[in-house]
Amino acid sequence: MSPTPSPNPRRRNSGTRDVFAERFARYRQRLSPSFRRVAEFIDANRVDVLTFSAIELGRAAGTSDATVIRAVQALGFHGLHDLRAELSACLTGRDTPADNLTRTWAELGENAEAAMDEVIASLADAQAALDAGGAMRDAMMDALRVLHLADRIAVFGVGPTAHVAAHFAARLRRKGRSSLVLDQMGAGLADQLLDLSAGDAVVMLSFGRSYREAEATIFEARRQNLPIVLVTDLPEEKTARASTVVLEIPRGRSGRVASHVPTLACLEMLLLGPATTGREISIHALEELERLRELTRPGRRAISDPRADI
């Protein structure tokens, strides 16, 4: 007779049901020694199992890949893909980059084409969101008006998004617009917020749940009555309620590896405003950029007096 399952099956990460643990407890006594060894290895090395092939699992557990597959099936799973999906489900209550990556690996398995399809699907979702009419189109036009009226555009982005914020600020400068980057964490951000002044508009790149730096930036912008354009994937967060314009931009499928491509596409659309409403400024800025590039080209003779004829 098989053992009676525990009335309180193991649960991990905010109450998520642990299907593997339940089945292992139910079938443990029925498993052969080699099957049990595979199951014990899986239970003790769950993250590795999300990426290991059957051959790698067999080698690590001291058995063959065929034994691994049969052991997984003896536990009631259709195969490794089914097992990985259940193991990754235990991470549902967590949303760290590592958790998102392991969930993505679990779903894609070892198929490189599936990985490419995942990126393409994410881009299709982003295009659908950006191409939507109605509220999204109106919000984008409102954001363009805010940026057009600003004397300077401050761009907020911390962590991995800091690079995107710096890129957008650099593109603004090439369009002839003054920009300020707010990309520091903690006390470093306080120094940067000192530079905010009347006439600024703030573009906030803030994804996921609300956090201290985003809230501090919005608080200071509101204190100075500066308009805020928020680019986010969670428009219900309190940062959105405090913003002038909210642009809801997906960052890939929920619970999977985040993609910055949709954000970059949104920012390219926002660059359209400064470029089209200030053509002369944009052209002059590009001409100045080319002049400065000429000064820095290899072999260019250094000029000690900048007032001298070149």
C-alpha positions as a printed Julia matrix, in Angstrom:
310×3 Matrix{Float64}:
  0.0    0.0     0.0
  1.3    3.44   -0.92
  1.89   5.96    1.85
 -0.84   8.44    2.64
  0.04  11.88    1.26
  0.83  14.49    3.86
 -2.26  16.55    4.8
 -0.07  19.65    4.54
  1.93  19.19    1.33
  5.02  21.32    1.03
  4.39  24.78   -0.27
  7.02  27.23   -1.42
  7.01  30.95   -2.09
  3.76  32.49   -0.87
  1.69  29.3    -0.74
  2.38  28.03   -4.27
  1.48  24.35   -4.53
  4.51  22.05   -4.83
  3.25  19.36   -7.21
  6.62  17.61   -7.42
  6.88  17.26   -3.63
  3.33  15.86   -3.44
  3.97  13.25   -6.1
  7.36  12.28   -4.72
  5.79  11.7    -1.29
  2.96   9.69   -2.86
  5.11   7.43   -5.06
  8.39   7.26   -3.11
  7.88   3.7    -1.83
  6.92   2.45   -5.3
 10.01   3.81   -7.01
 12.97   1.59   -7.81
 16.28   2.58   -6.2
 17.5    4.18   -9.45
 14.23   6.11   -9.91
 14.33   7.24   -6.29
 17.9    8.47   -6.74
 16.82  10.56   -9.73
 13.86  11.99   -7.8
 16.04  12.86   -4.83
 18.52  14.61   -7.09
 15.7   16.61   -8.72
 14.31  17.61   -5.35
 17.7   18.8    -4.1
 18.72  20.59   -7.33
 15.55  22.17   -8.66
 17.14  25.2   -10.31
 19.68  23.03  -12.15
 16.9   20.74  -13.36
 15.28  23.7   -15.11
 18.24  23.89  -17.49
 19.83  20.42  -17.48
 19.22  18.07  -20.4
 18.24  14.44  -19.74
 21.83  13.41  -20.41
 23.18  15.99  -17.94
 20.63  14.93  -15.33
 21.56  11.28  -15.78
 25.25  12.06  -15.45
 24.68  14.18  -12.33
 22.43  11.56  -10.72
 24.74   8.68  -11.62
 22.41   7.0   -14.1
 21.37   7.13  -17.76
 19.22   9.67  -19.59
 16.68   6.93  -20.33
 16.38   6.2   -16.61
 15.84   9.9   -15.94
 12.95  10.04  -18.41
 11.35   6.88  -17.01
 11.74   8.18  -13.43
 10.06  11.46  -14.34
  7.2    9.56  -15.97
  6.91   7.27  -12.93
  6.25  10.43  -10.89
  3.27  11.21  -13.1
  4.84  13.77  -15.46
  4.63  13.47  -19.23
  8.3   14.31  -19.59
 11.02  16.78  -18.67
  9.13  19.73  -20.13
  6.11  18.96  -17.94
  8.35  18.54  -14.89
 10.15  21.83  -15.51
  6.84  23.66  -15.86
  5.7   22.41  -12.45
  9.03  23.21  -10.79
  9.01  26.73  -12.22
  5.44  27.22  -10.97
  6.85  27.05   -7.44
  8.63  30.31   -8.22
  5.44  32.12   -9.23
  5.29  34.05   -5.98
  8.73  35.52   -6.62
  9.72  38.05   -9.24
 13.48  38.46   -9.09
 15.45  38.48  -12.36
 16.85  35.04  -11.5
 13.36  33.62  -10.97
 12.15  35.12  -14.24
 15.12  33.65  -16.08
 14.61  30.16  -14.64
 10.91  30.27  -15.55
 11.84  31.24  -19.08
 14.36  28.42  -19.32
 11.8   25.97  -17.99
  9.3   26.9   -20.66
 11.75  27.1   -23.56
 13.78  24.06  -22.6
 16.75  23.5   -24.86
 15.14  24.75  -28.06
 16.97  27.75  -29.54
 14.15  28.35  -32.01
 11.68  28.5   -29.12
 13.88  31.15  -27.51
 13.75  33.23  -30.7
  9.98  32.75  -30.88
  9.72  34.04  -27.31
 11.47  37.29  -28.32
  9.33  37.65  -31.44
  6.14  37.1   -29.42
  7.27  39.73  -26.93
  7.89  42.2   -29.76
  4.47  41.45  -31.25
  2.83  42.18  -27.89
  4.75  45.45  -27.65
  3.76  46.47  -31.17
  0.13  45.77  -30.4
  0.32  47.95  -27.28
  2.11  50.82  -29.06
 -0.1   50.62  -32.14
 -3.33  50.71  -30.17
 -5.7   53.57  -30.82
 -7.86  55.39  -28.34
 -6.41  55.91  -24.88
 -2.85  54.9   -25.78
 -2.71  57.22  -28.79
 -4.16  60.08  -26.75
 -1.65  59.48  -23.94
  1.24  59.52  -26.4
  0.07  62.84  -27.87
 -0.28  64.28  -24.36
  3.28  63.17  -23.58
  4.6   64.8   -26.75
  2.93  68.08  -25.8
  4.48  67.95  -22.33
  7.97  67.41  -23.76
  7.54  70.08  -26.43
  6.81  72.75  -23.81
  9.7   71.78  -21.51
 12.91  73.81  -21.34
 14.76  70.68  -20.29
 13.86  67.0   -20.06
 14.99  65.02  -17.01
 15.06  61.26  -17.56
 14.74  58.91  -14.57
 15.88  55.28  -14.7
 17.77  53.23  -12.12
 19.23  49.74  -12.09
 19.19  48.05  -15.52
 16.94  50.84  -16.83
 19.64  53.45  -16.13
 21.34  52.57  -19.41
 18.08  53.13  -21.28
 17.61  56.5   -19.56
 21.15  57.57  -20.52
 20.54  56.48  -24.11
 17.33  58.51  -24.34
 19.02  61.57  -22.83
 21.84  61.31  -25.36
 19.32  61.11  -28.21
 17.55  64.19  -26.85
 20.83  66.12  -26.85
 21.33  65.2   -30.49
 17.9   66.67  -31.16
 19.06  69.94  -29.61
 17.19  69.49  -26.34
 18.72  69.99  -22.89
 18.52  66.86  -20.76
 19.31  65.66  -17.27
 19.82  62.03  -16.25
 18.51  60.8   -12.88
 20.07  57.36  -12.57
 21.55  57.02   -9.09
 20.32  54.9    -6.2
 19.88  56.09   -2.62
 21.74  59.23   -1.52
 23.31  59.62   -4.96
 19.87  60.33   -6.4
 19.38  63.12   -3.86
 22.34  64.99   -5.37
 20.87  64.63   -8.84
 17.42  65.8    -7.74
 19.04  69.06   -6.6
 19.42  69.91  -10.3
 15.66  69.84  -11.02
 14.31  73.3   -11.68
 11.34  75.21  -13.06
 10.76  74.53  -16.73
 11.82  70.89  -16.52
  9.66  67.94  -17.51
 10.42  64.49  -16.1
 10.3   61.25  -18.08
 10.08  58.38  -15.58
 11.12  54.88  -16.64
  9.74  52.93  -13.69
  8.75  49.28  -13.99
  7.4   46.77  -11.52
  6.22  47.67   -8.05
  6.75  51.14   -6.66
 10.14  51.71   -5.01
 11.84  54.43   -2.99
 13.82  56.17   -5.74
 10.82  56.45   -8.05
  8.61  57.78   -5.28
 11.26  60.32   -4.19
 11.65  61.6    -7.75
  7.91  61.97   -8.24
  7.54  63.69   -4.86
 10.22  66.24   -5.75
  8.84  66.82   -9.24
  5.36  67.41   -7.86
  6.76  69.73   -5.19
  8.18  71.88   -7.97
  5.02  71.52  -10.12
  6.93  69.75  -12.9
  4.98  67.6   -15.37
  5.73  63.87  -15.25
  5.54  61.39  -18.14
  5.59  57.9   -16.64
  6.56  54.88  -18.77
  5.53  51.77  -16.83
  4.13  48.26  -17.07
  1.97  48.68  -13.94
 -0.36  51.67  -14.46
 -2.24  50.89  -11.26
  0.75  51.69   -9.03
  0.66  54.87   -6.92
  3.46  56.38   -9.03
  1.01  56.4   -11.93
 -1.66  58.21   -9.93
  0.83  61.0    -9.24
  1.94  61.39  -12.87
  0.73  63.83  -15.52
  0.75  61.28  -18.36
  1.02  57.49  -18.09
  2.27  55.33  -20.96
  1.64  51.64  -20.3
  4.41  49.66  -22.0
  4.84  45.87  -21.59
  8.3   44.5   -20.83
  7.74  41.02  -22.19
  5.52  38.25  -20.92
  4.64  38.35  -17.24
  7.01  36.34  -15.08
  9.56  35.91  -17.88
 12.82  37.66  -18.75
 12.2   41.38  -19.19
 12.78  43.01  -22.56
 13.79  46.65  -23.0
 12.86  46.69  -26.68
  9.26  47.9   -26.09
 10.58  50.71  -23.89
 13.08  51.76  -26.53
 10.33  51.75  -29.16
  8.2   54.0   -26.93
 11.1   56.39  -26.4
 11.72  56.54  -30.14
  8.13  57.71  -30.52
  8.67  60.33  -27.82
 11.72  61.59  -29.71
  9.42  62.34  -32.62
  7.96  65.34  -30.81
 11.19  67.28  -30.21
 12.39  66.4   -33.72
  9.26  67.49  -35.59
  8.26  70.53  -33.53
 11.78  71.95  -33.36
 13.27  71.12  -36.75
 15.66  74.07  -36.83
 16.97  73.28  -33.35
 17.44  69.62  -34.24
 19.27  70.43  -37.49
 21.51  72.94  -35.72
 22.34  70.39  -33.01
 23.35  67.79  -35.62
 25.48  70.36  -37.45
 27.21  71.2   -34.17
 27.76  67.51  -33.5
 29.44  67.1   -36.88
 31.64  70.16  -36.2
 32.75  68.69  -32.87
 33.38  65.31  -34.47
 35.67  67.01  -36.97
 37.69  68.44  -34.07
 38.16  64.99  -32.54
 39.09  63.08  -35.7
 42.54  61.4   -35.68
 45.28  63.64  -37.02
 43.44  66.82  -36.23
 45.91  69.52  -35.18
 45.36  70.76  -31.62
 44.57  74.48  -31.33
 45.9   76.18  -28.21
 43.73  79.3   -28.74
 40.08  78.42  -29.55
 39.65  81.95  -30.97
 42.29  81.34  -33.62
 41.27  80.6   -37.19
 40.94  76.88  -37.89
